[in-house]
Structures are given as C-alpha cells and as structure tokens.
Amino acid sequence: MKVSYHSRITAIAMFALLLPHSALAQWKESALYSFQGGKDGYYPTGGLVLDQFGNIYGVTQDGGAGSCGGFFSCGTVYELSPPARRGDPWTKTTLHNFQGVKEGDGISPSGSLLMDDAGNLYGMTAYGGTGGCVVLGAIEGCGTIFEMVPPKTKGGEWTEKVLYSFKGGTDGFAPNGALNFDGEGNLYGATVFGGGKGTCDVLYQYCGTVFVLSPSDKDGGVWTEKVLYSFEGGNDGAYPSGGFVFGGDGTFYGTTEMGGNSKCSGPNGVGCGTAFSLTPTARPGVWDKKIIHRFLGGSHDGGGPSAPTMDVSGALLGTTVGGGLDGFGTIFELDEAENDWTETVLYTFYAVAHPRGALASDRSGNFYGATCFGGPVGGGAIFELSPENLGWTFKDLYFFKGSPNGECPIGTVTLDESGNIYGITQYGGTGSCQGGGCGTVFKAMFETPLTAIITH
C-alpha cells in the first residue's frame, strides 16, 4: 500500500511519542580548549565568566610563565574567544601570569572570577601577596584579591591590580570560593584559614573568616578590608566557603566545610559542616551570626556543603561532597518558617559521586551541577534537578569520558541565554600532566536529532 507524505509524517510523530526522551534528544559535550601544562597553564579551577560577546574567562591554579618558587605553581588568568566560523577552534589568550611573593603578586588562583558592569574581572589567589604566612618553613604569602582591567583599545593588554594582600593571624589566610558584590560595590568573600580563633589544622592557623573589601572614594584608591566574622571551629563551624546568598535586611547566607557537630567526622577532620547567616546589627561593624543547620553526615544527611543557591521561594539549595546513603554526597534544601530552618535531603548520589561546587539555576527554576566521579567510565557527570509535581526530579545529562575530552568537572557550571552549560574539568583533555590530562573548558548542548526514521 502506498503511504502519502502526510501519512508518513504522522507515523513518525506517533512513533516519536513512544520513544524515550533520550532517543529524541540528548546532551552533547565538546572540549572548547585543552590545557597543555607548563606555560599554557594546567588544572583549571572555579566557575567561568561569560561576557556579552561570548568570550569566556577563567583561571588555572597551576602553570603559566611566572616563576614563583616554593611549593606552589603560579597560575594564570585566561580568556577563550569563540571562532569566527563554526567548527574552527576557540582562541585562548593568557591575560595574566601570576608572579608570586617576590613581586608582591598572587600565587595559585582559587575559586571563581566575578565581572562588573564595566567588564573588570575580580578574583583571588590562595597564596602570594605581601603577607608573611609560612607554609612548611617558607614564606608563601597569605593570599590576595586582584582585579583584571580590560584594555582601552581592542587587542591591548589587560592590567592586573592587587587590591588586597591578606596578613594571616587575626586577618584572613587563603581566600577561596567566590566573591559577591553588594549594591554599593563592596566585595564579600571568605578565607579558609586565619581569623585568630580556633585550632582547626596543624599546618595552617585558625578556622577562617568572612570579610568585606570596600573601595576608596577616590578612583584608583586603596581598598580597605574588614573581617566581619572569625570562625572558632568545633560547634561554630570551620573553613567557610565563599559565594554568599544575599537575602533581606542585609542578611547573607553561607556554609562552612567543617565543624558544627563534634560527633561527625568530615573528610578533613571534626564536623561535617554548617550553614549560617550573618546579619548587620544596630552597632556599626557588628554582625549577628547564626547557625541555621549543622550537617550530620552518615546515611541521612550530607557532609562538606558547597555554597548555597536561593530559589524563587527563598529556600537555599546546595550540594555536599560527602554523606548520604553511600557517602557519595547529597543535594539539600534549607527552608525557613517562623524563624526556624528545616533541612531536607532532596537527592542522594549513588551512580555519580562527589559534587564539587554550587548549583546554577535557569529561568524555569531548574538547577544544574557537576560531579567529579561516577558514570560509565568514572569521569563524572553534569546533572539537572527540576521541580515537578511539588517534588524534584533528578537527571544525569552527560557522562564525561576522559581524554581526549574532560574528566572530573569541578566548580559551579555557567549557563548562557540559550541554556548551554559551560564549565571546567580538572583533568582530561589532550595535554600531558600527572593524573591524566591537564584539564579542559567544556560546553554541553542539548540537541534534538532531525534524522528521518522512515526512508523514501
């Protein structure tokens, strides 16, 4: 029997309705750039920044043309520019090679970059600067906050400025995570160590800080740093993660990787972490700190939380690197009612493991993240958490396969306006580094195949 064109189209459509979602559409990933090690940089870290022209900015914690000496490699700030023609390679440019303590510059950038409306980039290094912090007998600096200023003319060089060098002791040491702007241009962040309180590590002093960095009234003036809170370890929490969520009345929310409950053992010591709030008081410079949740680890709760993300209802969502039924990590929600916070474990990881980074959200209320391990070949995955029927649905979107593509995605993923997902993998790619590849910058796209099911 002869089948008309319209009948064939109808048959295809009816058949398509019976196919599983993965057969109709799938996520595909490509490595936009593979780091080669050495002067090119290696082991990218943190989240990426996209500008309005599609350029991508990030940091590598190692490599570069700087000569830092000591125990740590200098690291770089880089830019990736999209090709003029589809299918051509992206262009990678090193914007800055860190020079270390001899030059008063940073060592080993950590966490994510932040871009302001003028296109300036802000970031942090875990070591370096002019501070006198000592690691294994050598002065390695206490870390820096830096700014990258774009050139005034296209094709010119970017300029790096060290806005602040941490001093250790009662000041912070080793900033990490992400920076946040408030409405007045102040920068908020956290240091893993320093602060002058608690004994949390035999090698590094104290248990970490939350700080604010304020610009001078004069253009190009000195920035001023102030410690808003110093963690004491134990029940108080230790090793705060940068990347805060701002709520009402100036309150903001964050997490600590450790501390909180002395009966829980985290991956690096006592306590499985906390979620906390900081609220300004009537006394200038004094903040009220409250713990809104102490993570318990084990099979019923997570351990080692990432920075939180806020949904449209005001609830806080985040991931933990450990805890859950198999110890592979969780996705949690913290919801406030009548000044009391309740935690719910939304998902426990088992096939993919150890999410590392905050969740990213789209306009539809879906959340996205990445795990460093798991999947068919153990290279990690990109996942989605979607609201559905008063609950949540979890999906693995893509499994990483390792070299020549990426392996072990870490940090917060970034979404563009089309819903494409960008991020970094710490390993994999075409470079030759210890551990299998030097890392990649990747792009994941949702594609619907248009291939015909019925031939003519």
C-alpha positions in Angstrom: 0.0 0.0 0.0 1.3 3.4 -0.9 1.7 5.8 2.0 1.3 9.5 1.4 3.9 12.1 2.6 1.5 13.4 5.3 0.8 9.9 6.5 4.5 9.2 6.8 4.9 12.4 8.9 2.0 11.4 11.1 3.5 7.9 11.6 6.9 9.4 12.5 5.2 11.8 15.0 3.2 8.9 16.6 6.3 6.7 16.8 8.3 9.6 18.3 5.8 9.9 21.1 6.6 6.3 22.1 10.3 6.8 22.2 12.1 7.6 25.5 13.3 11.2 25.9 17.0 10.2 25.4 16.2 8.8 22.0 14.6 12.0 20.8 17.2 14.4 22.2 20.5 14.2 24.1 23.2 16.4 25.6 26.5 16.5 23.8 29.7 17.9 25.2 32.8 19.3 23.5 36.1 20.4 24.9 36.5 24.0 23.8 40.1 24.0 25.0 42.5 21.5 26.4 45.3 23.0 28.6 48.8 21.8 27.7 50.6 22.3 31.0 53.7 24.4 31.6 53.4 28.0 30.4 50.0 27.3 29.0 48.6 26.6 32.5 47.0 23.5 33.9 44.4 22.3 36.4 41.7 25.0 35.8 39.5 25.7 38.8 36.4 27.6 39.9 33.5 28.8 37.8 33.6 30.6 34.4 32.5 34.1 33.4 30.9 34.8 30.1 30.7 38.3 28.6 28.1 39.7 26.2 30.3 38.7 23.2 30.6 35.1 24.1 34.1 35.3 25.5 34.9 33.0 28.4 37.2 33.9 31.4 38.7 31.7 34.0 41.8 30.7 36.0 44.2 27.9 36.2 45.7 27.2 39.7 49.0 25.9 38.2 51.3 26.7 35.3 52.0 29.9 33.5 55.1 31.9 32.7 55.6 33.2 36.2 58.4 31.9 38.5 57.0 31.6 42.0 59.4 29.1 43.5 58.4 27.5 46.8 55.8 24.7 46.9 53.2 26.2 44.6 53.0 26.9 40.9 52.0 30.5 40.0 48.8 30.0 37.9 47.1 32.1 35.2 44.1 34.1 34.2 42.9 33.3 30.7 40.4 34.2 28.0 38.7 32.0 25.4 37.3 33.7 22.3 34.8 32.0 20.0 35.8 31.3 16.4 34.6 33.5 13.6 33.5 30.4 11.7 31.6 27.5 13.1 33.8 24.5 13.6 37.1 26.4 13.9 38.9 26.2 17.2 38.5 28.7 20.0 41.3 31.1 20.7 43.0 31.0 24.1 44.8 34.1 25.4 46.7 34.3 28.7 45.7 37.6 30.3 48.0 37.3 33.3 50.8 35.1 34.7 51.0 35.4 38.4 54.5 36.2 39.8 54.4 35.3 43.5 55.7 36.9 46.7 58.9 38.2 45.2 56.7 40.7 43.1 54.0 41.1 45.8 51.7 39.2 43.4 49.4 36.2 44.0 50.1 32.5 43.8 47.7 29.8 42.8 44.3 31.5 41.9 41.4 29.8 43.6 37.6 30.0 43.2 35.6 31.8 40.6 36.0 35.1 38.8 33.5 37.9 39.1 32.8 40.5 36.4 31.4 44.0 37.0 29.3 46.1 34.6 32.5 47.8 33.2 34.0 44.4 32.2 36.6 44.3 35.0 37.3 40.9 36.5 37.8 40.2 40.2 39.3 37.1 41.7 41.5 35.7 44.5 44.7 33.7 45.0 45.1 31.3 47.8 48.7 32.3 48.4 51.1 35.1 47.5 50.9 38.8 48.1 52.8 40.7 50.8 51.6 38.8 53.8 54.0 36.7 55.9 52.2 33.4 56.1 54.6 30.5 56.3 53.9 27.0 54.8 56.4 24.2 55.6 59.1 26.7 56.6 58.8 29.0 53.5 57.0 32.4 53.3 54.3 31.8 50.7 52.1 34.7 51.4 48.5 34.7 52.8 46.6 35.2 49.5 45.3 38.2 47.5 42.2 39.8 46.0 43.0 41.0 42.5 41.4 42.9 39.7 41.9 42.5 35.9 41.3 45.7 34.0 40.5 45.3 30.3 42.4 47.3 27.7 41.0 50.6 26.4 41.6 49.6 22.8 40.8 46.2 21.3 43.8 43.9 21.2 45.6 45.7 24.0 46.9 44.0 27.2 44.9 43.6 30.4 46.2 45.1 33.6 46.3 43.3 36.9 46.0 45.1 40.2 46.4 43.6 43.7 43.5 45.1 45.6 44.4 43.5 48.9 47.1 41.2 50.4 45.9 39.2 53.4 48.1 39.2 56.5 47.1 36.0 58.3 46.7 35.9 62.1 43.6 37.9 63.1 43.2 38.7 59.4 42.3 36.1 56.8 44.5 33.5 55.1 43.8 31.6 51.8 40.6 33.2 50.3 38.5 30.7 48.3 35.1 30.1 46.8 33.5 33.1 45.0 33.3 36.8 45.6 30.0 38.8 45.8 29.2 42.4 45.2 26.6 44.3 47.2 24.7 47.3 45.9 27.5 49.7 46.9 30.4 48.0 45.2 31.8 46.2 48.2 33.2 42.8 47.8 32.3 39.9 50.2 34.2 36.7 50.5 35.7 34.1 52.8 39.1 32.8 53.7 39.6 29.1 54.6 42.1 29.9 57.4 43.1 32.9 59.6 40.9 35.0 61.8 42.7 34.4 65.1 40.3 31.9 66.6 40.1 28.2 66.9 42.6 25.4 66.2 41.5 23.5 63.1 44.7 22.4 61.3 48.2 21.6 62.4 49.7 23.2 59.3 47.5 26.3 58.9 46.5 28.7 61.6 42.9 29.3 62.7 39.5 28.4 61.3 38.7 31.0 58.7 36.9 34.3 58.2 34.2 36.2 56.4 35.4 39.5 55.1 34.3 42.6 53.2 36.6 44.7 50.9 35.5 48.3 50.3 36.7 50.6 47.5 38.1 54.0 48.2 36.0 57.1 47.4 38.8 58.1 45.1 39.1 56.5 41.7 42.1 54.1 41.8 42.4 54.5 45.6 43.3 51.8 48.2 40.7 49.2 49.1 40.0 48.6 52.8 39.4 45.1 54.2 37.4 44.3 57.3 36.9 40.9 59.0 33.1 40.5 59.7 33.4 37.2 61.4 36.1 34.8 62.6 35.1 31.1 63.0 36.1 29.2 66.1 35.9 25.6 64.9 34.0 22.9 66.8 30.3 23.7 67.0 30.8 27.1 65.5 32.0 25.8 62.1 35.3 25.9 60.3 36.6 26.6 56.8 33.9 28.8 55.3 33.1 28.6 51.6 32.9 31.9 49.6 29.9 32.6 47.4 27.2 34.0 49.6 23.5 34.4 49.0 22.0 37.8 49.9 18.5 38.0 51.5 16.6 40.8 53.1 17.8 43.4 55.7 21.4 42.9 54.5 21.5 39.3 55.8 23.5 36.9 53.8 23.9 33.1 53.9 26.9 30.8 53.5 28.4 27.4 54.6 31.4 26.0 56.3 33.0 22.8 55.0 33.7 21.5 58.5 32.8 22.0 62.1 29.3 22.2 63.5 28.8 18.8 65.2 31.7 17.3 67.1 30.2 13.8 66.8 30.5 13.9 63.0 33.8 13.3 61.2 34.2 15.1 57.9 36.7 14.3 55.2 39.4 16.6 56.7 38.6 16.4 60.4 35.9 17.1 63.1 32.5 18.2 62.0 30.6 17.8 58.7 29.9 21.5 58.1 27.3 24.1 58.8 25.0 26.6 57.1 25.0 30.0 58.7 23.5 33.5 58.4 25.2 36.9 59.0 23.0 39.9 59.8 24.2 43.5 60.4 23.2 44.9 63.8 22.5 48.4 65.1 26.1 48.6 66.2 28.3 49.7 63.2 30.6 46.9 62.1 29.0 44.2 64.4 27.3 41.3 62.7 25.0 38.7 64.3 26.0 35.2 63.2 23.5 32.3 63.5 23.9 28.6 62.6 20.8 27.6 60.6 21.9 23.9 60.1 24.6 21.6 61.4 25.2 18.8 58.9 25.3 15.3 60.4 26.9 13.2 57.7 26.1 9.5 57.7 23.3 7.9 55.6 20.6 10.5 56.5 22.4 13.8 55.9 25.2 15.3 53.9 28.7 16.4 54.8 31.0 19.1 53.5 28.5 21.5 51.9 29.1 23.8 49.0 28.0 27.4 48.8 24.2 27.7 48.7 21.9 29.0 45.9 18.5 30.6 46.5 15.3 29.5 44.6 12.3 31.8 43.9 10.6 30.9 47.2 13.6 31.9 49.3 14.8 28.4 50.1 18.5 27.6 50.0 19.7 24.7 47.8 23.2 23.2 47.7 25.3 20.1 47.4 27.5 18.2 49.9 30.6 16.4 48.7 30.0 13.5 51.2 27.3 11.9 53.3 24.2 10.2 52.0 23.4 6.6 51.8 26.7 5.6 50.1 28.8 8.5 51.2 28.8 10.0 47.7 27.1 13.3 48.5 23.7 14.9 48.6 21.6 17.7 47.3 19.9 19.6 50.2 17.3 22.2 50.7 17.0 24.6 53.7 13.6 26.3 54.2 12.7 28.9 56.8 9.4 29.1 58.6 8.7 31.2 61.7 12.4 31.9 62.2 13.3 28.2 62.2 15.1 26.5 59.4 14.4 22.9 58.2 16.7 20.8 56.1 15.5 18.3 53.6 17.8 15.9 51.6 16.4 16.1 48.1 18.7 13.6 46.5 21.4 11.2 47.5 24.1 10.4 44.9 24.9 6.8 44.1 25.7 6.3 40.3 27.7 9.5 40.1 29.6 10.9 43.1 31.0 13.8 45.0 29.6 17.1 43.6 32.0 19.9 43.9 30.6 23.4 43.5 27.4 25.5 44.0 24.3 24.8 41.9 23.4 27.1 39.0 19.8 27.9 38.1 17.9 28.8 34.9 14.8 30.9 34.5 12.5 27.9 34.8 13.7 27.0 38.3 15.9 24.1 37.2 19.2 23.6 38.9 22.4 22.3 37.4 25.7 21.0 38.8 28.5 18.5 38.2 30.1 15.5 40.0 33.8 14.7 39.8 33.4 11.0 39.7 31.0 8.3 38.5 29.3 7.4 35.3 30.2 4.5 32.9 33.9 5.3 32.9 34.2 7.2 36.2 34.8 10.6 34.6 32.0 12.4 36.4 28.7 13.9 35.1 26.6 17.0 34.6 23.2 16.7 36.3 19.9 18.6 36.4 17.4 18.9 39.3 13.9 20.0 38.1 10.8 20.9 40.1 7.9 18.6 39.3 4.6 17.8 40.9 5.5 19.5 44.2 8.7 17.5 44.3 12.0 17.3 42.4 13.3 15.1 39.5 17.0 14.3 39.1 18.6 13.5 35.7 22.1 12.8 34.6 22.6 14.9 31.5 26.1 13.9 30.4 28.8 11.5 31.5 32.4 12.5 30.9 34.6 10.0 29.1 38.1 11.3 29.9 41.0 12.1 27.5 40.9 13.5 24.9 37.7 15.0 26.4 37.3 16.2 30.0 37.4 14.3 33.3 36.3 15.3 36.8 34.3 18.5 36.4 34.5 20.8 39.4 33.3 24.2 40.4 30.0 25.9 39.5 28.7 25.4 36.0 27.6 28.5 34.0 24.6 28.8 31.7 24.2 31.1 28.7 20.9 32.6 27.5 20.3 29.6 25.2 20.6 27.1 28.1 24.1 25.8 27.1 26.2 24.7 30.0 29.9 25.8 30.4 32.4 24.6 32.9 35.8 23.2 33.6 37.3 19.7 34.2 40.3 19.4 36.4 41.7 16.5 34.4 41.4 15.1 30.9 42.0 16.8 27.5 44.9 16.4 25.2 47.6 17.8 27.5 50.2 15.6 29.3 50.0 16.2 33.0 50.3 14.0 36.1 46.9 12.4 36.8 45.8 12.2 33.2 45.5 15.3 31.1 45.8 19.0 32.2 42.1 19.9 32.2 39.6 21.4 29.8 37.0 24.1 29.3 33.8 22.4 28.1 30.5 23.3 26.6 27.4 21.0 26.9 24.5 21.5 24.5 21.0 20.0 24.3 20.5 18.7 20.8 17.4 17.3 19.1 18.3 15.0 16.2 16.4 15.6 12.9 17.3 12.4 11.2 14.4 10.7 9.4 13.1 7.4 10.8 11.4 6.3 7.6 13.3 6.4 4.3 11.7 7.4 1.0 
